[in-house]
Amino acid sequence: MTAALALGDDALVLSHRLGEWMGHAPVLEEEVALANIALDLLGQARVLLSMAGDEDELAYLREERAFSNLQLVEQPNGDFAHTIARQLYFSTYQHLLYAELAAGDGPFAALAAKAVKETAYHRDHAEQWTLRLGDGTDLSHQRMRTACTALWRFTGEMFQPVEGLGTDLGALRTGWLEAVGAVLRRAGLPVPEGAQSGAWTAGAGRQGLHTEPFGRMLAEMQHLHRSHPGASW
């Protein structure tokens, strides 16, 4: 199922990226928060990938071109502001998407009904940190502004059609723009140039074309499983 793979890959890859903060987060409380979000996403990934096949094989034995995640979620953590900008963009999209899927009766309705509660927390967490950093010191403001601008070009891909999803992703764009724009303005941050016209670049992660950092991340994520095939706890 193409849609299950796409959504599952999004959750799996972002979960791994957030997990990279363990032992490196700014404060202990934030390390716990990021770990909880990563675990929520991993749980979603397991359900979604199991709808498409064997979850372990799909996670650990596919090659890079077989993954269909958004290019946004594979971007490196960078500084903390980059992680928050990435999370703001994605969790707002995911929350809107799951709310729509939960309201229907398609194959993703049950998962979405549970996940929408998780993504509401993920979205609020990102929004609060965006406000805190954007309206903080001159340095935090500049870093948040830089991060929002740098990652904006990856957001267009979120609204491209996904086979088998059963919802119009393009229709979510207006609500996403309004929600993200409102948060940025409250934080004293400019909405990246071209937002109102929708002039952004859509990536091709859904078609298996990924950015350079993804290959390195995938090698790390799959290393243990590939080094010890067939091993179990």
Buried (B, 14 or more C-beta within 10 A) or exposed (E): BEBBBBBBBBBBBBBBBBBBBEEEBEEEEBBEBBBBBBBBBBBBBBBBBBBBBEBEEBBBEBEBEEBBBBBBBBBBBBEBBBBBBBBBBBBBBBBBBBBBBBEEEBBBBEBBBBBBEBBBBBBEBBBEBBBEBBBBEEEBBEBBBBBBBBBBBBBBBBBBEBEEBBBEBEEBBEBBBEBBBEBBEEBEBBBBEEBEEEEBEBBEBBEBEBBEBBEEBBEEBBEEBEEEEEEEE
